[in-house]
Amino acid sequence: MLNPIFKTVLERSLRPGFALAAGMFFISAGTQAHVTLEEPAAVANTGYKAVLRVTHGCEGSATHTVRVQIPAGFVGTKPIPKPGWKLEMQRVKLAEPYDSHGRKIDETVSEVIWRAQSPEAFLADAHYDEFVLRGQTPPKPGVIWFKVQQVCEKGELNWAEVSSTGSSTKGLKAPAARLEVLPGLSGGGGHQH
Ligand SMILES: [Cu+2]
């Protein structure tokens, strides 16, 4: 079964002018390293599960903390807890409050932090793990970036670089996790879960 987003991309790729962008999209999806999102594109104003893939430690050292900055416009963030890891969330006031289930939401999660509670829970360099959160994509299409800090027993890695054009992570040494927000197909739903 085709993932709806890839189906969207395929449909769009049939339109003139999109073929090149779609080609780049598939190439970049095939050459992953660092901390990246499993699903690099999502439709605007819809529920999105951000699966952040941690593929290695800090030059061989095990990871004990993963800190994710939630980009502006991405709201309703709920992280998935991890056994053995303590979950923390920082919040900020929203410039533009919105309604959810008839309730006014005037603040949003700005940062999610997973901290391993004991060395047994540390993510070894030889292992792979995913850190997952869910939320709603911004209403406006474009590129948004999740900056990720990975702290290890020795050293740390900051996946925080963004490209000025937003077009790709090519040439960046330590890119933030990039999410392409695609135009909605039917004007956007507004409440998706
Ligand atoms: Cu890497």
Backbone and ligand atoms as CSV (ligand in chain L), in Angstrom:
chain,resi,resn,atom,element,x,y,z
A,1,MET,N,N,0.847,-1.198,0.000
A,1,MET,CA,C,0.000,0.000,0.000
A,1,MET,C,C,0.878,1.242,0.000
A,2,LEU,N,N,0.499,2.191,-0.824
A,2,LEU,CA,C,1.300,3.417,-0.930
A,2,LEU,C,C,1.007,4.343,0.238
A,3,ASN,N,N,2.050,4.823,0.853
A,3,ASN,CA,C,1.913,5.860,1.866
A,3,ASN,C,C,1.256,7.085,1.220
A,4,PRO,N,N,0.249,7.711,1.874
A,4,PRO,CA,C,-0.472,8.828,1.240
A,4,PRO,C,C,0.440,9.987,0.854
A,5,ILE,N,N,1.502,10.194,1.624
A,5,ILE,CA,C,2.382,11.319,1.301
A,5,ILE,C,C,3.173,11.034,0.041
A,6,PHE,N,N,3.661,9.798,-0.078
A,6,PHE,CA,C,4.409,9.470,-1.278
A,6,PHE,C,C,3.474,9.480,-2.486
A,7,LYS,N,N,2.207,9.088,-2.238
A,7,LYS,CA,C,1.214,9.120,-3.301
A,7,LYS,C,C,1.040,10.577,-3.752
A,8,THR,N,N,0.948,11.479,-2.764
A,8,THR,CA,C,0.827,12.910,-3.070
A,8,THR,C,C,2.013,13.367,-3.900
A,9,VAL,N,N,3.203,12.963,-3.465
A,9,VAL,CA,C,4.414,13.387,-4.166
A,9,VAL,C,C,4.406,12.838,-5.586
A,10,LEU,N,N,3.978,11.589,-5.714
A,10,LEU,CA,C,3.938,10.987,-7.048
A,10,LEU,C,C,2.947,11.720,-7.945
A,11,GLU,N,N,1.784,12.033,-7.373
A,11,GLU,CA,C,0.783,12.746,-8.160
A,11,GLU,C,C,1.301,14.112,-8.576
A,12,ARG,N,N,1.950,14.763,-7.621
A,12,ARG,CA,C,2.479,16.089,-7.923
A,12,ARG,C,C,3.603,16.013,-8.949
A,13,SER,N,N,4.330,14.893,-8.903
A,13,SER,CA,C,5.481,14.780,-9.804
A,13,SER,C,C,5.034,14.718,-11.255
A,14,LEU,N,N,3.753,14.404,-11.465
A,14,LEU,CA,C,3.244,14.345,-12.827
A,14,LEU,C,C,2.994,15.743,-13.387
A,15,ARG,N,N,2.920,16.734,-12.465
A,15,ARG,CA,C,2.709,18.101,-12.926
A,15,ARG,C,C,4.021,18.682,-13.423
A,16,PRO,N,N,3.955,19.519,-14.445
A,16,PRO,CA,C,5.192,20.128,-14.950
A,16,PRO,C,C,5.856,20.968,-13.859
A,17,GLY,N,N,7.148,20.945,-13.843
A,17,GLY,CA,C,7.877,21.781,-12.885
A,17,GLY,C,C,8.159,21.086,-11.573
A,18,PHE,N,N,7.418,20.037,-11.298
A,18,PHE,CA,C,7.631,19.375,-10.016
A,18,PHE,C,C,8.584,18.193,-10.155
A,19,ALA,N,N,8.801,17.743,-11.370
A,19,ALA,CA,C,9.595,16.542,-11.595
A,19,ALA,C,C,10.994,16.660,-10.991
A,20,LEU,N,N,11.628,17.793,-11.171
A,20,LEU,CA,C,12.987,17.982,-10.678
A,20,LEU,C,C,12.998,17.929,-9.150
A,21,ALA,N,N,12.076,18.657,-8.527
A,21,ALA,CA,C,12.008,18.697,-7.069
A,21,ALA,C,C,11.749,17.295,-6.521
A,22,ALA,N,N,10.865,16.560,-7.173
A,22,ALA,CA,C,10.542,15.212,-6.707
A,22,ALA,C,C,11.773,14.312,-6.820
A,23,GLY,N,N,12.532,14.473,-7.895
A,23,GLY,CA,C,13.741,13.688,-8.076
A,23,GLY,C,C,14.732,13.932,-6.958
A,24,MET,N,N,14.913,15.195,-6.603
A,24,MET,CA,C,15.834,15.547,-5.524
A,24,MET,C,C,15.358,14.954,-4.210
A,25,PHE,N,N,14.044,14.991,-4.025
A,25,PHE,CA,C,13.430,14.453,-2.809
A,25,PHE,C,C,13.793,12.979,-2.646
A,26,PHE,N,N,13.657,12.207,-3.716
A,26,PHE,CA,C,13.934,10.773,-3.608
A,26,PHE,C,C,15.423,10.509,-3.418
A,27,ILE,N,N,16.256,11.302,-4.052
A,27,ILE,CA,C,17.699,11.125,-3.882
A,27,ILE,C,C,18.083,11.405,-2.430
A,28,SER,N,N,17.586,12.529,-1.879
A,28,SER,CA,C,17.979,12.883,-0.517
A,28,SER,C,C,17.436,11.852,0.476
A,29,ALA,N,N,16.272,11.268,0.170
A,29,ALA,CA,C,15.710,10.275,1.083
A,29,ALA,C,C,16.558,9.003,1.083
A,30,GLY,N,N,17.339,8.788,0.026
A,30,GLY,CA,C,18.119,7.571,-0.072
A,30,GLY,C,C,19.510,7.672,0.528
A,31,THR,N,N,19.947,8.880,0.837
A,31,THR,CA,C,21.310,9.039,1.346
A,31,THR,C,C,21.285,9.618,2.750
A,32,GLN,N,N,20.643,8.908,3.674
A,32,GLN,CA,C,20.497,9.408,5.036
A,32,GLN,C,C,21.735,9.141,5.878
A,33,ALA,N,N,22.022,10.093,6.735
A,33,ALA,CA,C,23.025,9.897,7.781
A,33,ALA,C,C,22.576,10.783,8.930
A,34,HIS,N,N,23.345,10.826,9.969
A,34,HIS,CA,C,23.058,11.779,11.053
A,34,HIS,C,C,21.688,11.525,11.692
A,35,VAL,N,N,21.064,12.604,12.211
A,35,VAL,CA,C,19.713,12.468,12.765
A,35,VAL,C,C,18.728,13.011,11.740
A,36,THR,N,N,17.865,12.139,11.247
A,36,THR,CA,C,16.925,12.551,10.205
A,36,THR,C,C,15.531,12.029,10.520
A,37,LEU,N,N,14.562,12.579,9.818
A,37,LEU,CA,C,13.180,12.145,9.964
A,37,LEU,C,C,12.899,10.989,9.017
A,38,GLU,N,N,12.231,9.971,9.529
A,38,GLU,CA,C,11.893,8.818,8.694
A,38,GLU,C,C,11.024,9.250,7.512
A,39,GLU,N,N,10.094,10.179,7.784
A,39,GLU,CA,C,9.169,10.658,6.751
A,39,GLU,C,C,9.500,12.127,6.480
A,40,PRO,N,N,10.213,12.425,5.378
A,40,PRO,CA,C,10.742,13.790,5.189
A,40,PRO,C,C,9.745,14.806,4.637
A,41,ALA,N,N,8.501,14.386,4.401
A,41,ALA,CA,C,7.506,15.327,3.889
A,41,ALA,C,C,6.151,15.037,4.505
A,42,ALA,N,N,5.358,16.095,4.668
A,42,ALA,CA,C,4.023,15.945,5.239
A,42,ALA,C,C,3.138,17.053,4.691
A,43,VAL,N,N,1.865,16.782,4.583
A,43,VAL,CA,C,0.914,17.775,4.099
A,43,VAL,C,C,0.652,18.803,5.203
A,44,ALA,N,N,0.494,20.062,4.800
A,44,ALA,CA,C,0.253,21.156,5.740
A,44,ALA,C,C,-1.017,20.921,6.557
A,45,ASN,N,N,-0.950,21.370,7.824
A,45,ASN,CA,C,-2.130,21.359,8.691
A,45,ASN,C,C,-2.714,19.965,8.915
A,46,THR,N,N,-1.836,18.980,9.018
A,46,THR,CA,C,-2.305,17.622,9.308
A,46,THR,C,C,-1.459,17.023,10.431
A,47,GLY,N,N,-1.962,15.944,11.027
A,47,GLY,CA,C,-1.205,15.234,12.044
A,47,GLY,C,C,0.021,14.593,11.425
A,48,TYR,N,N,1.142,14.686,12.133
A,48,TYR,CA,C,2.393,14.139,11.604
A,48,TYR,C,C,3.155,13.465,12.730
A,49,LYS,N,N,3.641,12.256,12.472
A,49,LYS,CA,C,4.458,11.543,13.447
A,49,LYS,C,C,5.908,11.727,13.051
A,50,ALA,N,N,6.642,12.480,13.862
A,50,ALA,CA,C,8.059,12.723,13.590
A,50,ALA,C,C,8.874,11.606,14.224
A,51,VAL,N,N,9.456,10.768,13.378
A,51,VAL,CA,C,10.324,9.694,13.854
A,51,VAL,C,C,11.761,10.120,13.612
A,52,LEU,N,N,12.448,10.507,14.691
A,52,LEU,CA,C,13.838,10.963,14.575
A,52,LEU,C,C,14.758,9.773,14.755
A,53,ARG,N,N,15.562,9.537,13.736
A,53,ARG,CA,C,16.409,8.348,13.725
A,53,ARG,C,C,17.821,8.680,14.178
A,54,VAL,N,N,18.242,8.041,15.254
A,54,VAL,CA,C,19.606,8.252,15.754
A,54,VAL,C,C,20.434,7.043,15.345
A,55,THR,N,N,21.357,7.280,14.432
A,55,THR,CA,C,22.062,6.156,13.804
A,55,THR,C,C,23.445,5.891,14.385
A,56,HIS,N,N,23.951,6.832,15.175
A,56,HIS,CA,C,25.268,6.608,15.780
A,56,HIS,C,C,25.467,7.521,16.979
A,57,GLY,N,N,26.481,7.216,17.796
A,57,GLY,CA,C,26.804,8.034,18.956
A,57,GLY,C,C,27.743,9.161,18.584
A,58,CYS,N,N,28.419,9.724,19.594
A,58,CYS,CA,C,29.368,10.818,19.367
A,58,CYS,C,C,30.765,10.214,19.252
A,59,GLU,N,N,31.211,10.013,18.059
A,59,GLU,CA,C,32.522,9.395,17.795
A,59,GLU,C,C,32.732,8.145,18.651
A,60,GLY,N,N,31.736,7.287,18.619
A,60,GLY,CA,C,31.842,6.011,19.329
A,60,GLY,C,C,31.256,6.021,20.728
A,61,SER,N,N,30.985,7.202,21.280
A,61,SER,CA,C,30.475,7.299,22.646
A,61,SER,C,C,28.950,7.186,22.679
A,62,ALA,N,N,28.433,6.531,23.748
A,62,ALA,CA,C,26.998,6.257,23.851
A,62,ALA,C,C,26.183,7.523,24.139
A,63,THR,N,N,24.982,7.564,23.597
A,63,THR,CA,C,24.073,8.713,23.761
A,63,THR,C,C,23.227,8.550,25.024
A,64,HIS,N,N,23.165,9.610,25.845
A,64,HIS,CA,C,22.281,9.533,27.025
A,64,HIS,C,C,21.194,10.597,27.026
A,65,THR,N,N,21.297,11.612,26.139
A,65,THR,CA,C,20.274,12.663,26.104
A,65,THR,C,C,19.980,13.046,24.660
A,66,VAL,N,N,18.705,13.158,24.363
A,66,VAL,CA,C,18.295,13.640,23.038
A,66,VAL,C,C,17.311,14.783,23.264
A,67,ARG,N,N,17.687,15.938,22.732
A,67,ARG,CA,C,16.886,17.149,22.943
A,67,ARG,C,C,16.431,17.668,21.583
A,68,VAL,N,N,15.131,17.842,21.433
A,68,VAL,CA,C,14.578,18.250,20.140
A,68,VAL,C,C,13.882,19.597,20.268
A,69,GLN,N,N,14.267,20.539,19.431
A,69,GLN,CA,C,13.576,21.832,19.378
A,69,GLN,C,C,12.435,21.742,18.376
A,70,ILE,N,N,11.237,22.061,18.849
A,70,ILE,CA,C,10.055,21.995,17.978
A,70,ILE,C,C,9.973,23.299,17.173
A,71,PRO,N,N,9.915,23.185,15.842
A,71,PRO,CA,C,9.893,24.412,15.041
A,71,PRO,C,C,8.594,25.201,15.229
A,72,ALA,N,N,8.698,26.506,15.046
A,72,ALA,CA,C,7.525,27.376,15.146
A,72,ALA,C,C,6.463,26.916,14.155
A,73,GLY,N,N,5.215,26.922,14.586
A,73,GLY,CA,C,4.116,26.542,13.702
A,73,GLY,C,C,3.716,25.082,13.824
A,74,PHE,N,N,4.609,24.268,14.405
A,74,PHE,CA,C,4.305,22.849,14.632
A,74,PHE,C,C,3.702,22.762,16.032
A,75,VAL,N,N,2.410,22.448,16.135
A,75,VAL,CA,C,1.726,22.540,17.427
A,75,VAL,C,C,1.176,21.185,17.885
A,76,GLY,N,N,0.731,21.168,19.135
A,76,GLY,CA,C,0.097,19.965,19.686
A,76,GLY,C,C,1.051,18.809,19.885
A,77,THR,N,N,2.321,19.114,20.130
A,77,THR,CA,C,3.346,18.071,20.241
A,77,THR,C,C,3.110,17.140,21.424
A,78,LYS,N,N,3.142,15.837,21.136
A,78,LYS,CA,C,3.092,14.805,22.186
A,78,LYS,C,C,4.163,13.767,21.890
A,79,PRO,N,N,5.168,13.684,22.745
A,79,PRO,CA,C,6.227,12.698,22.512
A,79,PRO,C,C,5.831,11.308,23.009
A,80,ILE,N,N,6.428,10.299,22.430
A,80,ILE,CA,C,6.259,8.932,22.921
A,80,ILE,C,C,7.326,8.686,23.994
A,81,PRO,N,N,6.907,8.277,25.204
A,81,PRO,CA,C,7.890,7.992,26.262
A,81,PRO,C,C,8.717,6.756,25.897
A,82,LYS,N,N,9.909,6.704,26.488
A,82,LYS,CA,C,10.815,5.594,26.234
A,82,LYS,C,C,11.148,4.930,27.566
A,83,PRO,N,N,10.978,3.619,27.666
A,83,PRO,CA,C,11.337,2.950,28.923
A,83,PRO,C,C,12.798,3.237,29.291
A,84,GLY,N,N,13.024,3.601,30.549
A,84,GLY,CA,C,14.387,3.868,31.010
A,84,GLY,C,C,14.854,5.295,30.760
A,85,TRP,N,N,14.016,6.075,30.059
A,85,TRP,CA,C,14.371,7.459,29.757
A,85,TRP,C,C,13.334,8.391,30.371
A,86,LYS,N,N,13.797,9.458,31.007
A,86,LYS,CA,C,12.895,10.460,31.570
A,86,LYS,C,C,12.553,11.467,30.487
A,87,LEU,N,N,11.273,11.825,30.454
A,87,LEU,CA,C,10.798,12.727,29.408
A,87,LEU,C,C,10.515,14.101,29.998
A,88,GLU,N,N,11.042,15.123,29.351
A,88,GLU,CA,C,10.800,16.505,29.789
A,88,GLU,C,C,10.266,17.311,28.623
A,89,MET,N,N,9.405,18.311,28.938
A,89,MET,CA,C,8.897,19.188,27.880
A,89,MET,C,C,8.965,20.631,28.338
A,90,GLN,N,N,9.464,21.483,27.455
A,90,GLN,CA,C,9.456,22.924,27.712
A,90,GLN,C,C,8.337,23.524,26.871
A,91,ARG,N,N,7.702,24.548,27.428
A,91,ARG,CA,C,6.590,25.169,26.695
A,91,ARG,C,C,6.810,26.668,26.518
A,92,VAL,N,N,6.185,27.209,25.468
A,92,VAL,CA,C,6.189,28.667,25.247
A,92,VAL,C,C,4.767,29.122,24.938
A,93,LYS,N,N,4.538,30.420,25.197
A,93,LYS,CA,C,3.243,31.024,24.852
A,93,LYS,C,C,3.147,31.150,23.337
A,94,LEU,N,N,1.954,30.904,22.828
A,94,LEU,CA,C,1.723,31.047,21.387
A,94,LEU,C,C,1.346,32.491,21.053
A,95,ALA,N,N,1.902,33.002,19.981
A,95,ALA,CA,C,1.534,34.339,19.515
A,95,ALA,C,C,0.076,34.331,19.047
A,96,GLU,N,N,-0.301,33.215,18.386
A,96,GLU,CA,C,-1.680,33.096,17.903
A,96,GLU,C,C,-2.324,31.847,18.483
A,97,PRO,N,N,-3.121,32.008,19.571
A,97,PRO,CA,C,-3.809,30.849,20.154
A,97,PRO,C,C,-4.774,30.219,19.154
A,98,TYR,N,N,-5.049,28.934,19.364
A,98,TYR,CA,C,-6.001,28.245,18.480
A,98,TYR,C,C,-6.921,27.358,19.314
A,99,ASP,N,N,-7.973,26.842,18.696
A,99,ASP,CA,C,-8.940,25.994,19.391
A,99,ASP,C,C,-8.674,24.520,19.144
A,100,SER,N,N,-8.786,23.708,20.199
A,100,SER,CA,C,-8.724,22.260,20.049
A,100,SER,C,C,-9.753,21.660,20.989
A,101,HIS,N,N,-10.657,20.845,20.468
A,101,HIS,CA,C,-11.740,20.258,21.255
A,101,HIS,C,C,-12.504,21.339,22.013
A,102,GLY,N,N,-12.712,22.494,21.399
A,102,GLY,CA,C,-13.461,23.581,22.010
A,102,GLY,C,C,-12.717,24.309,23.113
A,103,ARG,N,N,-11.432,24.023,23.244
A,103,ARG,CA,C,-10.622,24.637,24.283
A,103,ARG,C,C,-9.589,25.548,23.618
A,104,LYS,N,N,-9.368,26.709,24.247
A,104,LYS,CA,C,-8.379,27.615,23.679
A,104,LYS,C,C,-6.969,27.150,24.081
A,105,ILE,N,N,-6.117,26.958,23.091
A,105,ILE,CA,C,-4.736,26.545,23.349
A,105,ILE,C,C,-3.856,27.779,23.163
A,106,ASP,N,N,-3.219,28.216,24.266
A,106,ASP,CA,C,-2.415,29.444,24.145
A,106,ASP,C,C,-0.931,29.196,24.405
A,107,GLU,N,N,-0.561,27.922,24.600
A,107,GLU,CA,C,0.864,27.628,24.681
A,107,GLU,C,C,1.171,26.339,23.933
A,108,THR,N,N,2.445,26.148,23.641
A,108,THR,CA,C,2.810,24.979,22.844
A,108,THR,C,C,4.160,24.447,23.315
A,109,VAL,N,N,4.429,23.206,22.991
A,109,VAL,CA,C,5.703,22.597,23.377
A,109,VAL,C,C,6.807,23.141,22.470
A,110,SER,N,N,7.856,23.643,23.080
A,110,SER,CA,C,8.966,24.199,22.299
A,110,SER,C,C,10.162,23.252,22.267
A,111,GLU,N,N,10.197,22.341,23.238
A,111,GLU,CA,C,11.353,21.454,23.321
A,111,GLU,C,C,10.947,20.152,23.999
A,112,VAL,N,N,11.465,19.047,23.479
A,112,VAL,CA,C,11.243,17.739,24.098
A,112,VAL,C,C,12.613,17.150,24.400
A,113,ILE,N,N,12.777,16.641,25.627
A,113,ILE,CA,C,14.073,16.083,26.029
A,113,ILE,C,C,13.878,14.681,26.605
A,114,TRP,N,N,14.581,13.736,26.018
A,114,TRP,CA,C,14.632,12.374,26.574
A,114,TRP,C,C,15.990,12.215,27.263
A,115,ARG,N,N,15.975,11.778,28.545
A,115,ARG,CA,C,17.229,11.561,29.273
A,115,ARG,C,C,17.273,10.126,29.798
A,116,ALA,N,N,18.306,9.426,29.434
A,116,ALA,CA,C,18.477,8.051,29.930
A,116,ALA,C,C,18.716,8.096,31.435
A,117,GLN,N,N,18.017,7.241,32.173
A,117,GLN,CA,C,18.077,7.284,33.629
A,117,GLN,C,C,19.195,6.444,34.228
A,118,SER,N,N,19.791,5.592,33.428
A,118,SER,CA,C,20.901,4.779,33.931
A,118,SER,C,C,21.747,4.359,32.734
A,119,PRO,N,N,23.004,4.005,32.987
A,119,PRO,CA,C,23.871,3.589,31.876
A,119,PRO,C,C,23.305,2.421,31.071
A,120,GLU,N,N,22.472,1.581,31.707
A,120,GLU,CA,C,21.890,0.453,30.972
A,120,GLU,C,C,20.961,0.952,29.856
A,121,ALA,N,N,20.401,2.142,30.051
A,121,ALA,CA,C,19.465,2.683,29.057
A,121,ALA,C,C,20.177,3.479,27.966
A,122,PHE,N,N,21.447,3.782,28.161
A,122,PHE,CA,C,22.184,4.566,27.152
A,122,PHE,C,C,22.079,3.889,25.785
A,123,LEU,N,N,22.077,4.724,24.753
A,123,LEU,CA,C,22.042,4.189,23.392
A,123,LEU,C,C,23.476,4.041,22.892
A,124,ALA,N,N,23.917,2.793,22.803
A,124,ALA,CA,C,25.295,2.513,22.387
A,124,ALA,C,C,25.515,2.933,20.939
A,125,ASP,N,N,26.734,3.283,20.637
A,125,ASP,CA,C,27.090,3.677,19.265
A,125,ASP,C,C,26.780,2.564,18.267
A,126,ALA,N,N,26.875,1.332,18.725
A,126,ALA,CA,C,26.631,0.179,17.841
A,126,ALA,C,C,25.144,-0.051,17.596
A,127,HIS,N,N,24.298,0.650,18.369
A,127,HIS,CA,C,22.854,0.435,18.237
A,127,HIS,C,C,22.166,1.600,17.542
A,128,TYR,N,N,20.905,1.354,17.197
A,128,TYR,CA,C,20.078,2.337,16.502
A,128,TYR,C,C,18.796,2.512,17.307
A,129,ASP,N,N,18.307,3.734,17.389
A,129,ASP,CA,C,17.011,3.929,18.051
A,129,ASP,C,C,16.265,5.097,17.409
A,130,GLU,N,N,14.965,5.165,17.733
A,130,GLU,CA,C,14.107,6.214,17.197
A,130,GLU,C,C,13.449,6.974,18.336
A,131,PHE,N,N,13.387,8.273,18.195
A,131,PHE,CA,C,12.741,9.133,19.182
A,131,PHE,C,C,11.555,9.767,18.464
A,132,VAL,N,N,10.370,9.521,19.027
A,132,VAL,CA,C,9.152,9.813,18.267
A,132,VAL,C,C,8.262,10.825,18.978
A,133,LEU,N,N,7.758,11.770,18.219
A,133,LEU,CA,C,6.741,12.683,18.734
A,133,LEU,C,C,5.702,12.918,17.650
A,134,ARG,N,N,4.527,13.338,18.111
A,134,ARG,CA,C,3.462,13.591,17.157
A,134,ARG,C,C,2.977,15.016,17.351
A,135,GLY,N,N,2.494,15.624,16.279
A,135,GLY,CA,C,1.965,16.977,16.365
A,135,GLY,C,C,1.287,17.330,15.071
A,136,GLN,N,N,0.991,18.612,14.928
A,136,GLN,CA,C,0.293,19.066,13.726
A,136,GLN,C,C,1.196,19.990,12.920
A,137,THR,N,N,1.291,19.716,11.636
A,137,THR,CA,C,2.135,20.542,10.759
A,137,THR,C,C,1.539,21.945,10.615
A,138,PRO,N,N,2.391,22.925,10.310
A,138,PRO,CA,C,1.896,24.300,10.139
A,138,PRO,C,C,0.933,24.385,8.951
A,139,PRO,N,N,0.068,25.408,8.965
A,139,PRO,CA,C,-0.876,25.555,7.852
A,139,PRO,C,C,-0.219,25.996,6.555
A,140,LYS,N,N,0.977,26.590,6.686
A,140,LYS,CA,C,1.631,27.123,5.491
A,140,LYS,C,C,2.682,26.149,4.959
A,141,PRO,N,N,2.655,25.842,3.665
A,141,PRO,CA,C,3.679,24.968,3.089
A,141,PRO,C,C,5.068,25.627,3.160
A,142,GLY,N,N,6.089,24.799,3.115
A,142,GLY,CA,C,7.464,25.296,3.194
A,142,GLY,C,C,8.306,24.270,3.911
A,143,VAL,N,N,9.514,24.656,4.283
A,143,VAL,CA,C,10.410,23.729,4.968
A,143,VAL,C,C,10.547,24.142,6.427
A,144,ILE,N,N,10.399,23.173,7.334
A,144,ILE,CA,C,10.661,23.446,8.748
A,144,ILE,C,C,11.751,22.492,9.229
A,145,TRP,N,N,12.436,22.880,10.302
A,145,TRP,CA,C,13.597,22.124,10.783
A,145,TRP,C,C,13.445,21.796,12.257
A,146,PHE,N,N,13.702,20.545,12.614
A,146,PHE,CA,C,13.760,20.126,14.012
A,146,PHE,C,C,15.252,20.061,14.382
A,147,LYS,N,N,15.680,20.982,15.251
A,147,LYS,CA,C,17.078,20.947,15.686
A,147,LYS,C,C,17.218,19.931,16.810
A,148,VAL,N,N,18.234,19.092,16.698
A,148,VAL,CA,C,18.410,18.005,17.656
A,148,VAL,C,C,19.794,18.078,18.282
A,149,GLN,N,N,19.809,18.016,19.622
A,149,GLN,CA,C,21.091,17.933,20.322
A,149,GLN,C,C,21.208,16.529,20.900
A,150,GLN,N,N,22.316,15.901,20.606
A,150,GLN,CA,C,22.581,14.548,21.066
A,150,GLN,C,C,23.743,14.650,22.045
A,151,VAL,N,N,23.508,14.303,23.324
A,151,VAL,CA,C,24.585,14.379,24.316
A,151,VAL,C,C,25.021,12.963,24.664
A,152,CYS,N,N,26.343,12.760,24.663
A,152,CYS,CA,C,26.889,11.426,24.877
A,152,CYS,C,C,27.729,11.390,26.153
A,153,GLU,N,N,28.164,10.186,26.529
A,153,GLU,CA,C,29.059,10.053,27.689
A,153,GLU,C,C,30.265,10.960,27.493
A,154,LYS,N,N,30.794,10.933,26.270
A,154,LYS,CA,C,31.897,11.828,25.914
A,154,LYS,C,C,31.480,12.636,24.698
A,155,GLY,N,N,31.355,13.928,24.892
A,155,GLY,CA,C,31.061,14.812,23.769
A,155,GLY,C,C,29.585,14.934,23.459
A,156,GLU,N,N,29.284,15.730,22.458
A,156,GLU,CA,C,27.906,15.916,22.019
A,156,GLU,C,C,27.876,16.272,20.547
A,157,LEU,N,N,26.701,16.112,19.959
A,157,LEU,CA,C,26.516,16.462,18.555
A,157,LEU,C,C,25.323,17.392,18.463
A,158,ASN,N,N,25.478,18.475,17.724
A,158,ASN,CA,C,24.382,19.418,17.543
A,158,ASN,C,C,23.943,19.436,16.088
A,159,TRP,N,N,22.786,18.828,15.875
A,159,TRP,CA,C,22.218,18.808,14.525
A,159,TRP,C,C,21.359,20.055,14.410
A,160,ALA,N,N,21.992,21.155,14.039
A,160,ALA,CA,C,21.300,22.450,14.141
A,160,ALA,C,C,21.456,23.323,12.906
A,161,GLU,N,N,22.190,22.841,11.920
A,161,GLU,CA,C,22.386,23.662,10.717
A,161,GLU,C,C,21.154,23.608,9.826
A,162,VAL,N,N,20.773,24.759,9.307
A,162,VAL,CA,C,19.681,24.802,8.335
A,162,VAL,C,C,20.206,25.492,7.084
A,163,SER,N,N,19.634,25.147,5.945
A,163,SER,CA,C,20.100,25.801,4.726
A,163,SER,C,C,19.282,27.065,4.504
A,164,SER,N,N,19.934,28.094,4.014
A,164,SER,CA,C,19.261,29.391,3.859
A,164,SER,C,C,18.116,29.303,2.851
A,165,THR,N,N,18.294,28.468,1.844
A,165,THR,CA,C,17.235,28.342,0.844
A,165,THR,C,C,16.196,27.319,1.278
A,166,GLY,N,N,16.569,26.436,2.213
A,166,GLY,CA,C,15.652,25.394,2.670
A,166,GLY,C,C,15.551,24.231,1.707
A,167,SER,N,N,16.225,24.369,0.558
A,167,SER,CA,C,16.000,23.398,-0.510
A,167,SER,C,C,16.522,22.001,-0.185
A,168,SER,N,N,17.644,21.912,0.520
A,168,SER,CA,C,18.137,20.587,0.891
A,168,SER,C,C,19.157,20.707,2.013
A,169,THR,N,N,19.629,19.543,2.489
A,169,THR,CA,C,20.650,19.548,3.536
A,169,THR,C,C,22.035,19.335,2.926
A,170,LYS,N,N,22.093,19.333,1.614
A,170,LYS,CA,C,23.353,19.109,0.913
A,170,LYS,C,C,24.391,20.154,1.317
A,171,GLY,N,N,25.594,19.693,1.607
A,171,GLY,CA,C,26.674,20.604,1.955
A,171,GLY,C,C,26.702,21.000,3.428
A,172,LEU,N,N,25.682,20.603,4.185
A,172,LEU,CA,C,25.670,20.932,5.611
A,172,LEU,C,C,26.382,19.814,6.388
A,173,LYS,N,N,27.270,20.215,7.314
A,173,LYS,CA,C,28.025,19.214,8.085
A,173,LYS,C,C,27.168,18.576,9.161
A,174,ALA,N,N,26.350,19.409,9.820
A,174,ALA,CA,C,25.500,18.900,10.900
A,174,ALA,C,C,24.093,19.448,10.740
A,175,PRO,N,N,23.374,18.951,9.714
A,175,PRO,CA,C,22.043,19.499,9.436
A,175,PRO,C,C,21.020,19.147,10.504
A,176,ALA,N,N,20.101,20.080,10.757
A,176,ALA,CA,C,18.917,19.773,11.560
A,176,ALA,C,C,18.033,18.845,10.731
A,177,ALA,N,N,17.082,18.189,11.396
A,177,ALA,CA,C,16.186,17.286,10.676
A,177,ALA,C,C,15.169,18.124,9.895
A,178,ARG,N,N,15.136,17.861,8.590
A,178,ARG,CA,C,14.355,18.707,7.681
A,178,ARG,C,C,13.007,18.066,7.369
A,179,LEU,N,N,11.955,18.887,7.454
A,179,LEU,CA,C,10.621,18.418,7.069
A,179,LEU,C,C,10.039,19.349,6.019
A,180,GLU,N,N,9.672,18.777,4.907
A,180,GLU,CA,C,9.047,19.543,3.836
A,180,GLU,C,C,7.534,19.514,4.044
A,181,VAL,N,N,6.954,20.702,4.244
A,181,VAL,CA,C,5.505,20.802,4.422
A,181,VAL,C,C,4.875,21.101,3.063
A,182,LEU,N,N,4.080,20.140,2.598
A,182,LEU,CA,C,3.488,20.231,1.258
A,182,LEU,C,C,2.127,20.909,1.310
A,183,PRO,N,N,1.742,21.562,0.218
A,183,PRO,CA,C,0.417,22.197,0.185
A,183,PRO,C,C,-0.681,21.173,0.447
A,184,GLY,N,N,-1.721,21.589,1.163
A,184,GLY,CA,C,-2.853,20.705,1.431
A,184,GLY,C,C,-3.590,20.379,0.150
A,185,LEU,N,N,-4.228,19.215,0.120
A,185,LEU,CA,C,-4.900,18.806,-1.106
A,185,LEU,C,C,-6.298,19.411,-1.230
A,186,SER,N,N,-6.924,19.692,-0.054
A,186,SER,CA,C,-8.309,20.186,-0.135
A,186,SER,C,C,-8.517,21.362,0.811
A,187,GLY,N,N,-7.533,22.212,0.909
A,187,GLY,CA,C,-7.689,23.413,1.726
A,187,GLY,C,C,-7.426,23.201,3.203
A,188,GLY,N,N,-7.030,22.004,3.615
A,188,GLY,CA,C,-6.629,21.787,4.994
A,188,GLY,C,C,-7.801,21.445,5.902
A,189,GLY,N,N,-7.552,20.564,6.862
A,189,GLY,CA,C,-8.623,20.102,7.745
A,189,GLY,C,C,-8.720,20.928,9.011
A,190,GLY,N,N,-7.594,21.245,9.626
A,190,GLY,CA,C,-7.586,22.049,10.834
A,190,GLY,C,C,-7.601,21.219,12.102
A,191,HIS,N,N,-8.145,20.010,12.058
A,191,HIS,CA,C,-8.185,19.192,13.268
A,191,HIS,C,C,-7.980,17.735,12.865
A,192,GLN,N,N,-6.794,17.241,13.085
A,192,GLN,CA,C,-6.455,15.930,12.532
A,192,GLN,C,C,-5.884,14.984,13.568
A,193,HIS,N,N,-6.747,14.197,14.216
A,193,HIS,CA,C,-6.210,13.044,14.939
A,193,HIS,C,C,-7.315,12.120,15.358
L,1,CU,CU,CU,25.861,10.979,11.086
